[in-house]
């Protein structure tokens, strides 16, 4: 079995073997373990998502961010510190010195630059959390630092605006402890938390879950641009699958390009995932040009075999989703 597919299967089996529903473990984080939390990069969407969750149990939630002014959603949570964590400073040290939990909600390059300064300022026994979509480079650097802190790596597998309720969060317990367990318990109260063995397993799964998925949607958009289509002409007669892919493209295009660039560039298995996608398109192309119509019919059937026993349930979900799609109004 392809290693990327194998890791996705392993993640799926972990999820099936655990109670990850809204009341899993009847879990609530002990307030003393997460009493003071600092979110570095907390002015961004992911930082605000976690700040809101931690505010339910923490005595104090502080935000540190390069932005001069706090976002309205974090303004009410607690102290705001306009600073650059990529540079050591007395202010950074003061903000982090009493923290039980520090969340790095930064892009990969910034998180790696900030890591040594954040670790140097954190007290022993505190918890450092990252929220990166790609885990291997950061995990290697954090573990190599051998700092006396707990390390937990989280990846919310959804847009932050959707909130944790009912959505999946991948977790890698790099250096577990009571504070990391408290945070996982807090998240399990609403999200579907799935723990994977290590950063490599995470990134192999993410190569299928995110790299290939995003590449497919972006490729669809780039192909339409290459075909020089007029959407105003196509939308009134567009079939639901076309609208579905356009909607996904719009969601990606409306988010931070840096997030999607990090996923495509930094994942060590990204090239393998894109290569598999390109190879599949090439096979379809060759089969479509073949005089034997059975070749492409076989590929259609082969693609569906992956779904296994999930095919019927997924087909029903697709029917329900596609029924909701309507062409947007013509631009004036």
N, C-alpha and C positions, 0 to 999 in steps of 0.2 A: 504494500500500500504506500502511496505517496506520503512522505512525512508530514507535509502540511495538512493533508486530509486526515491523517492519523491523529494529529494533535487536535483538530476540530472535533473528531469523534470522541477523543478523550475529554474535551471540555463538555461536550454534550452529555457524556455519561456521568460526569461529576454533577452536572445540573440535575439530571434525572434521579440521582441517588440521594439528593439532599432536599430538605424542606426549605425552600427559598421563597415561600409565599409571604403575604403581608404580615403574618404573625409568627414567622419562623422563630423558634426558640423563645418566644415571648420576650424578645431581646430588647433591652434598654441599656445604654452605656452608663456605667457608674460615673456620676458627676465628678468624683475626685480624680479619676484617671484622665479626664479631658477638661479639667477645670478652666485652664487658660489656653486658648488656641490662637495661633497667628497664621493668617493666610497671606503668603507672599505671592503677589499677583492676584490678590483677592478682588480687584476691581473688574476683572474679566468675567466672562460668562461662566466658566467652570469654577473659578474661585467663588463667585457669588452663589453658585449652586451648593457648594460644600459649606460655605459660611452660613447659609440658611439652615442647613441640617445640623451643624455643630451648635448653632445658637440655641437649639432646643435643650441642650444638656450642659453647655459650658457656662461658667460663671462670667467669663469675659471672652469676647471674640474681637481680635484686633486685625486690622487690614493694613498691609504694607504694599505699596504699588508705586510705580513710576509716575502715574497720572497725578497731576497737581490737585485735582479735586475728586472726591469720592463719588461713585455712582449712587443715585438715590436709593437703590436697594440695600447698599451697605452702610449708608450714612447713619442709619438708625441702629446698627448692630453694636457699635463700639468705637474705640479710638481708631483714627485713620492716620497713617504715616506715609507721607510722600517721600519715598526713597528708592534708590536703585540697589537691589540686593546683589548685583554683580560686582559691586565695589564694597570692600570692607569699610565700616564707619562706626563711630561710637554710637550713633543712633540705631543702626542695625543691631549691634550688640545689646543695647538696652531693651529694644523691642523683643528680642528673642530670649533674653537671659532667664526669664521666669516661665517660659512656655512649656506646657506638658505635651502639646501637639503643634507641629509646624507643617503647614501644607504648602508645597511648591506648586502653584498653578500657573506655570510658565511654559512657553515653547521650549523645545529641546535645547537649542543653543544657549538660551538665557538660563535655563535650569542647570545646565552643566557649568556655566560660568559662575553661577551663584552658589553652587553646592559647597565648595570648600569654605566660603565665608559663613554660610548658614550653619554648617556643622561645627565650625569653630565657636560660634556664639551660642549654640544650644546647650542646655544643661544635660548632664549624664542621665540616662534613663528616659529621656523624652522620646517622642515619636516623630519621625520625619516621614511625610507622605508626599509622593509625587503623583501627578495625574496625566503623565505622558501617554500618547498613543503608541509609542515605540519604547520598549523597556530595556533592551539589551545594553546600549551604551551607558545609560544613566545607572542601571543596576550594577554594572561592572565598576563604574567610578565610585558609587556610594559604598559598595562592599570593600573596595580596595582601600578606602579611607580608614576603615576599622575604627570608626568613631563609636563611643559607648552609648549608642542610641538604638532604638527600634526603627526598623525600616519597613514601610508598607507601600506597595505600588498599586495604584488604582487606575482603571480605565473605564469611565462611564461610556457605555456603548450606545449613546443616544445624544441628540442635541440637548444642551443644558436647559433650553427653554421648556422642554417637556417635563422636567422634574424627575425625581427618583422613582416615584410610585409606579410599580409594576415593570420597571425597565431593568435591563441587565447591567451589572458592573463586574468587570473582570478584576480579580485581585491576585497579587503575588506577594506572599509573606516572605520578604527577604530576610529580615531579622525579627521574628515574632516576639511578642510580649503582651503584657496585660493591657497596655494602651492600644496596641493594634487590634487586639481582640475586642476591646470596648468600642472602637470605631466600626469594626465590621458588624458587631451586634447592633449598633445604631442604624447602620445602613440596611441590615437585613429586616428591620422593622417595616421597611417600605419597598426596598429594591430587591431584585433577584441577584444576589451576590454569588458569583461562581469563582472559586479559588483554583488557580492553575499552579502546577508545581514550581515553575521558575520562569525567568524572563524569556528564555528561548522558547519555551512552550507557548507563552503568551504571544510572542511575535510571530511564531508559525501560524497560530490560530488567526491572529489579526491580518496576516497576509491574505488569507481567504476571506475573512469577514469584512475587512475594510479595503485593503489594497486592490484586490481584484474587483470588488464591488464598485468602488469609486472610479477605478480605471475604466470599467465597462460603461458607467454613466457618462464620464467625461469623454470617452471615445465616441459614444453616441452623439454627443453635442458637437464634437469636432467634425464628425462625419457629416452631420447636417450642414455645418458651415461650409465644408468642402463641396457639398452638393449645391450650395448657393440657393437654398430653399427660401421661400417667402412664407413665414409662419402665419401671417394673416390670411393667406390663401389656404393653407393646410388645416388650420385649426377647426374651421367649421365642419370638416369631413373627417377629422382625426379619430381613429379607433381608440378605445380605452387604453390599450397597452402603450401606444404612442404618447398619450397624455400622461400616463403614469411615469414614463421615463423623463418626459419634459418636466414634470413636477419634481422629480428627484434631482434633475439637473438644476432647476431653479433653487432648490434647497441648498445644494452645494455652492452654487454661485453666490448665494446671499450670505454665506458664512465667511469666516476668515480664510483667505487663500493660504496663509502660513500653516494652518492646521492640516490642510489636505496635502500641502507640499511636504511637511514633515513625515506624514504617513507614507507617501510615495518614495521619498528619498532616504529616510533614516532606517526603515525596517530592513534588517539584513536579508529577509526572504522576499522582499518586494520584487526584485528583478525576476525571481522564479515565478511569482504569481502573475506578473505581467506577461512573462514569456509563455506561460500556460494559456493565458487568454489569447495572445496573438497566435499561438499555434492552433488553438481551437477555431479561430476565425479563418485561418489559412486552410484548415481541413474542410470547413464549410464551403469556402470558395472553390476549392478543388472539386468537391463533391457536386456542387451546383453546376459546374461546367462539364461534368462527366456525362457521357451519353446514357449511362445507366441510371435511371431515376432512383433505383433502390439504394444507391450510395448515400444520398442525402436523407432518404427516409430512415436509413439505419442510424445515421447520426442524430436525428431527432429523437428516435427511440432510445438511443444510448444516453443522451443528455437527461432524459426523464428517469432512467434507471437509478440515478443518484438519490432520487427522492424516496425510494423504498416505500415503507409503510406510511410515510408522512404525506404521500401524494394527494390523497383524497382530502385530508384536512386542509392542506395548503391550497388546493384548488378552490375549496369553499371560501377560504379567506380572500383569495384573489378575486373571486366573483363578487364578494361583498365590497371589497375596496374599489374595484373597477366600476361598480355600479354607482359610486359616489362621484366619479370624475365627470366634470363638465368642461367644455372649452371656455377659457376666459373670454370676457367681452373684447370685441375688436378695439384696438387702440385708437383713440380719437386723434 
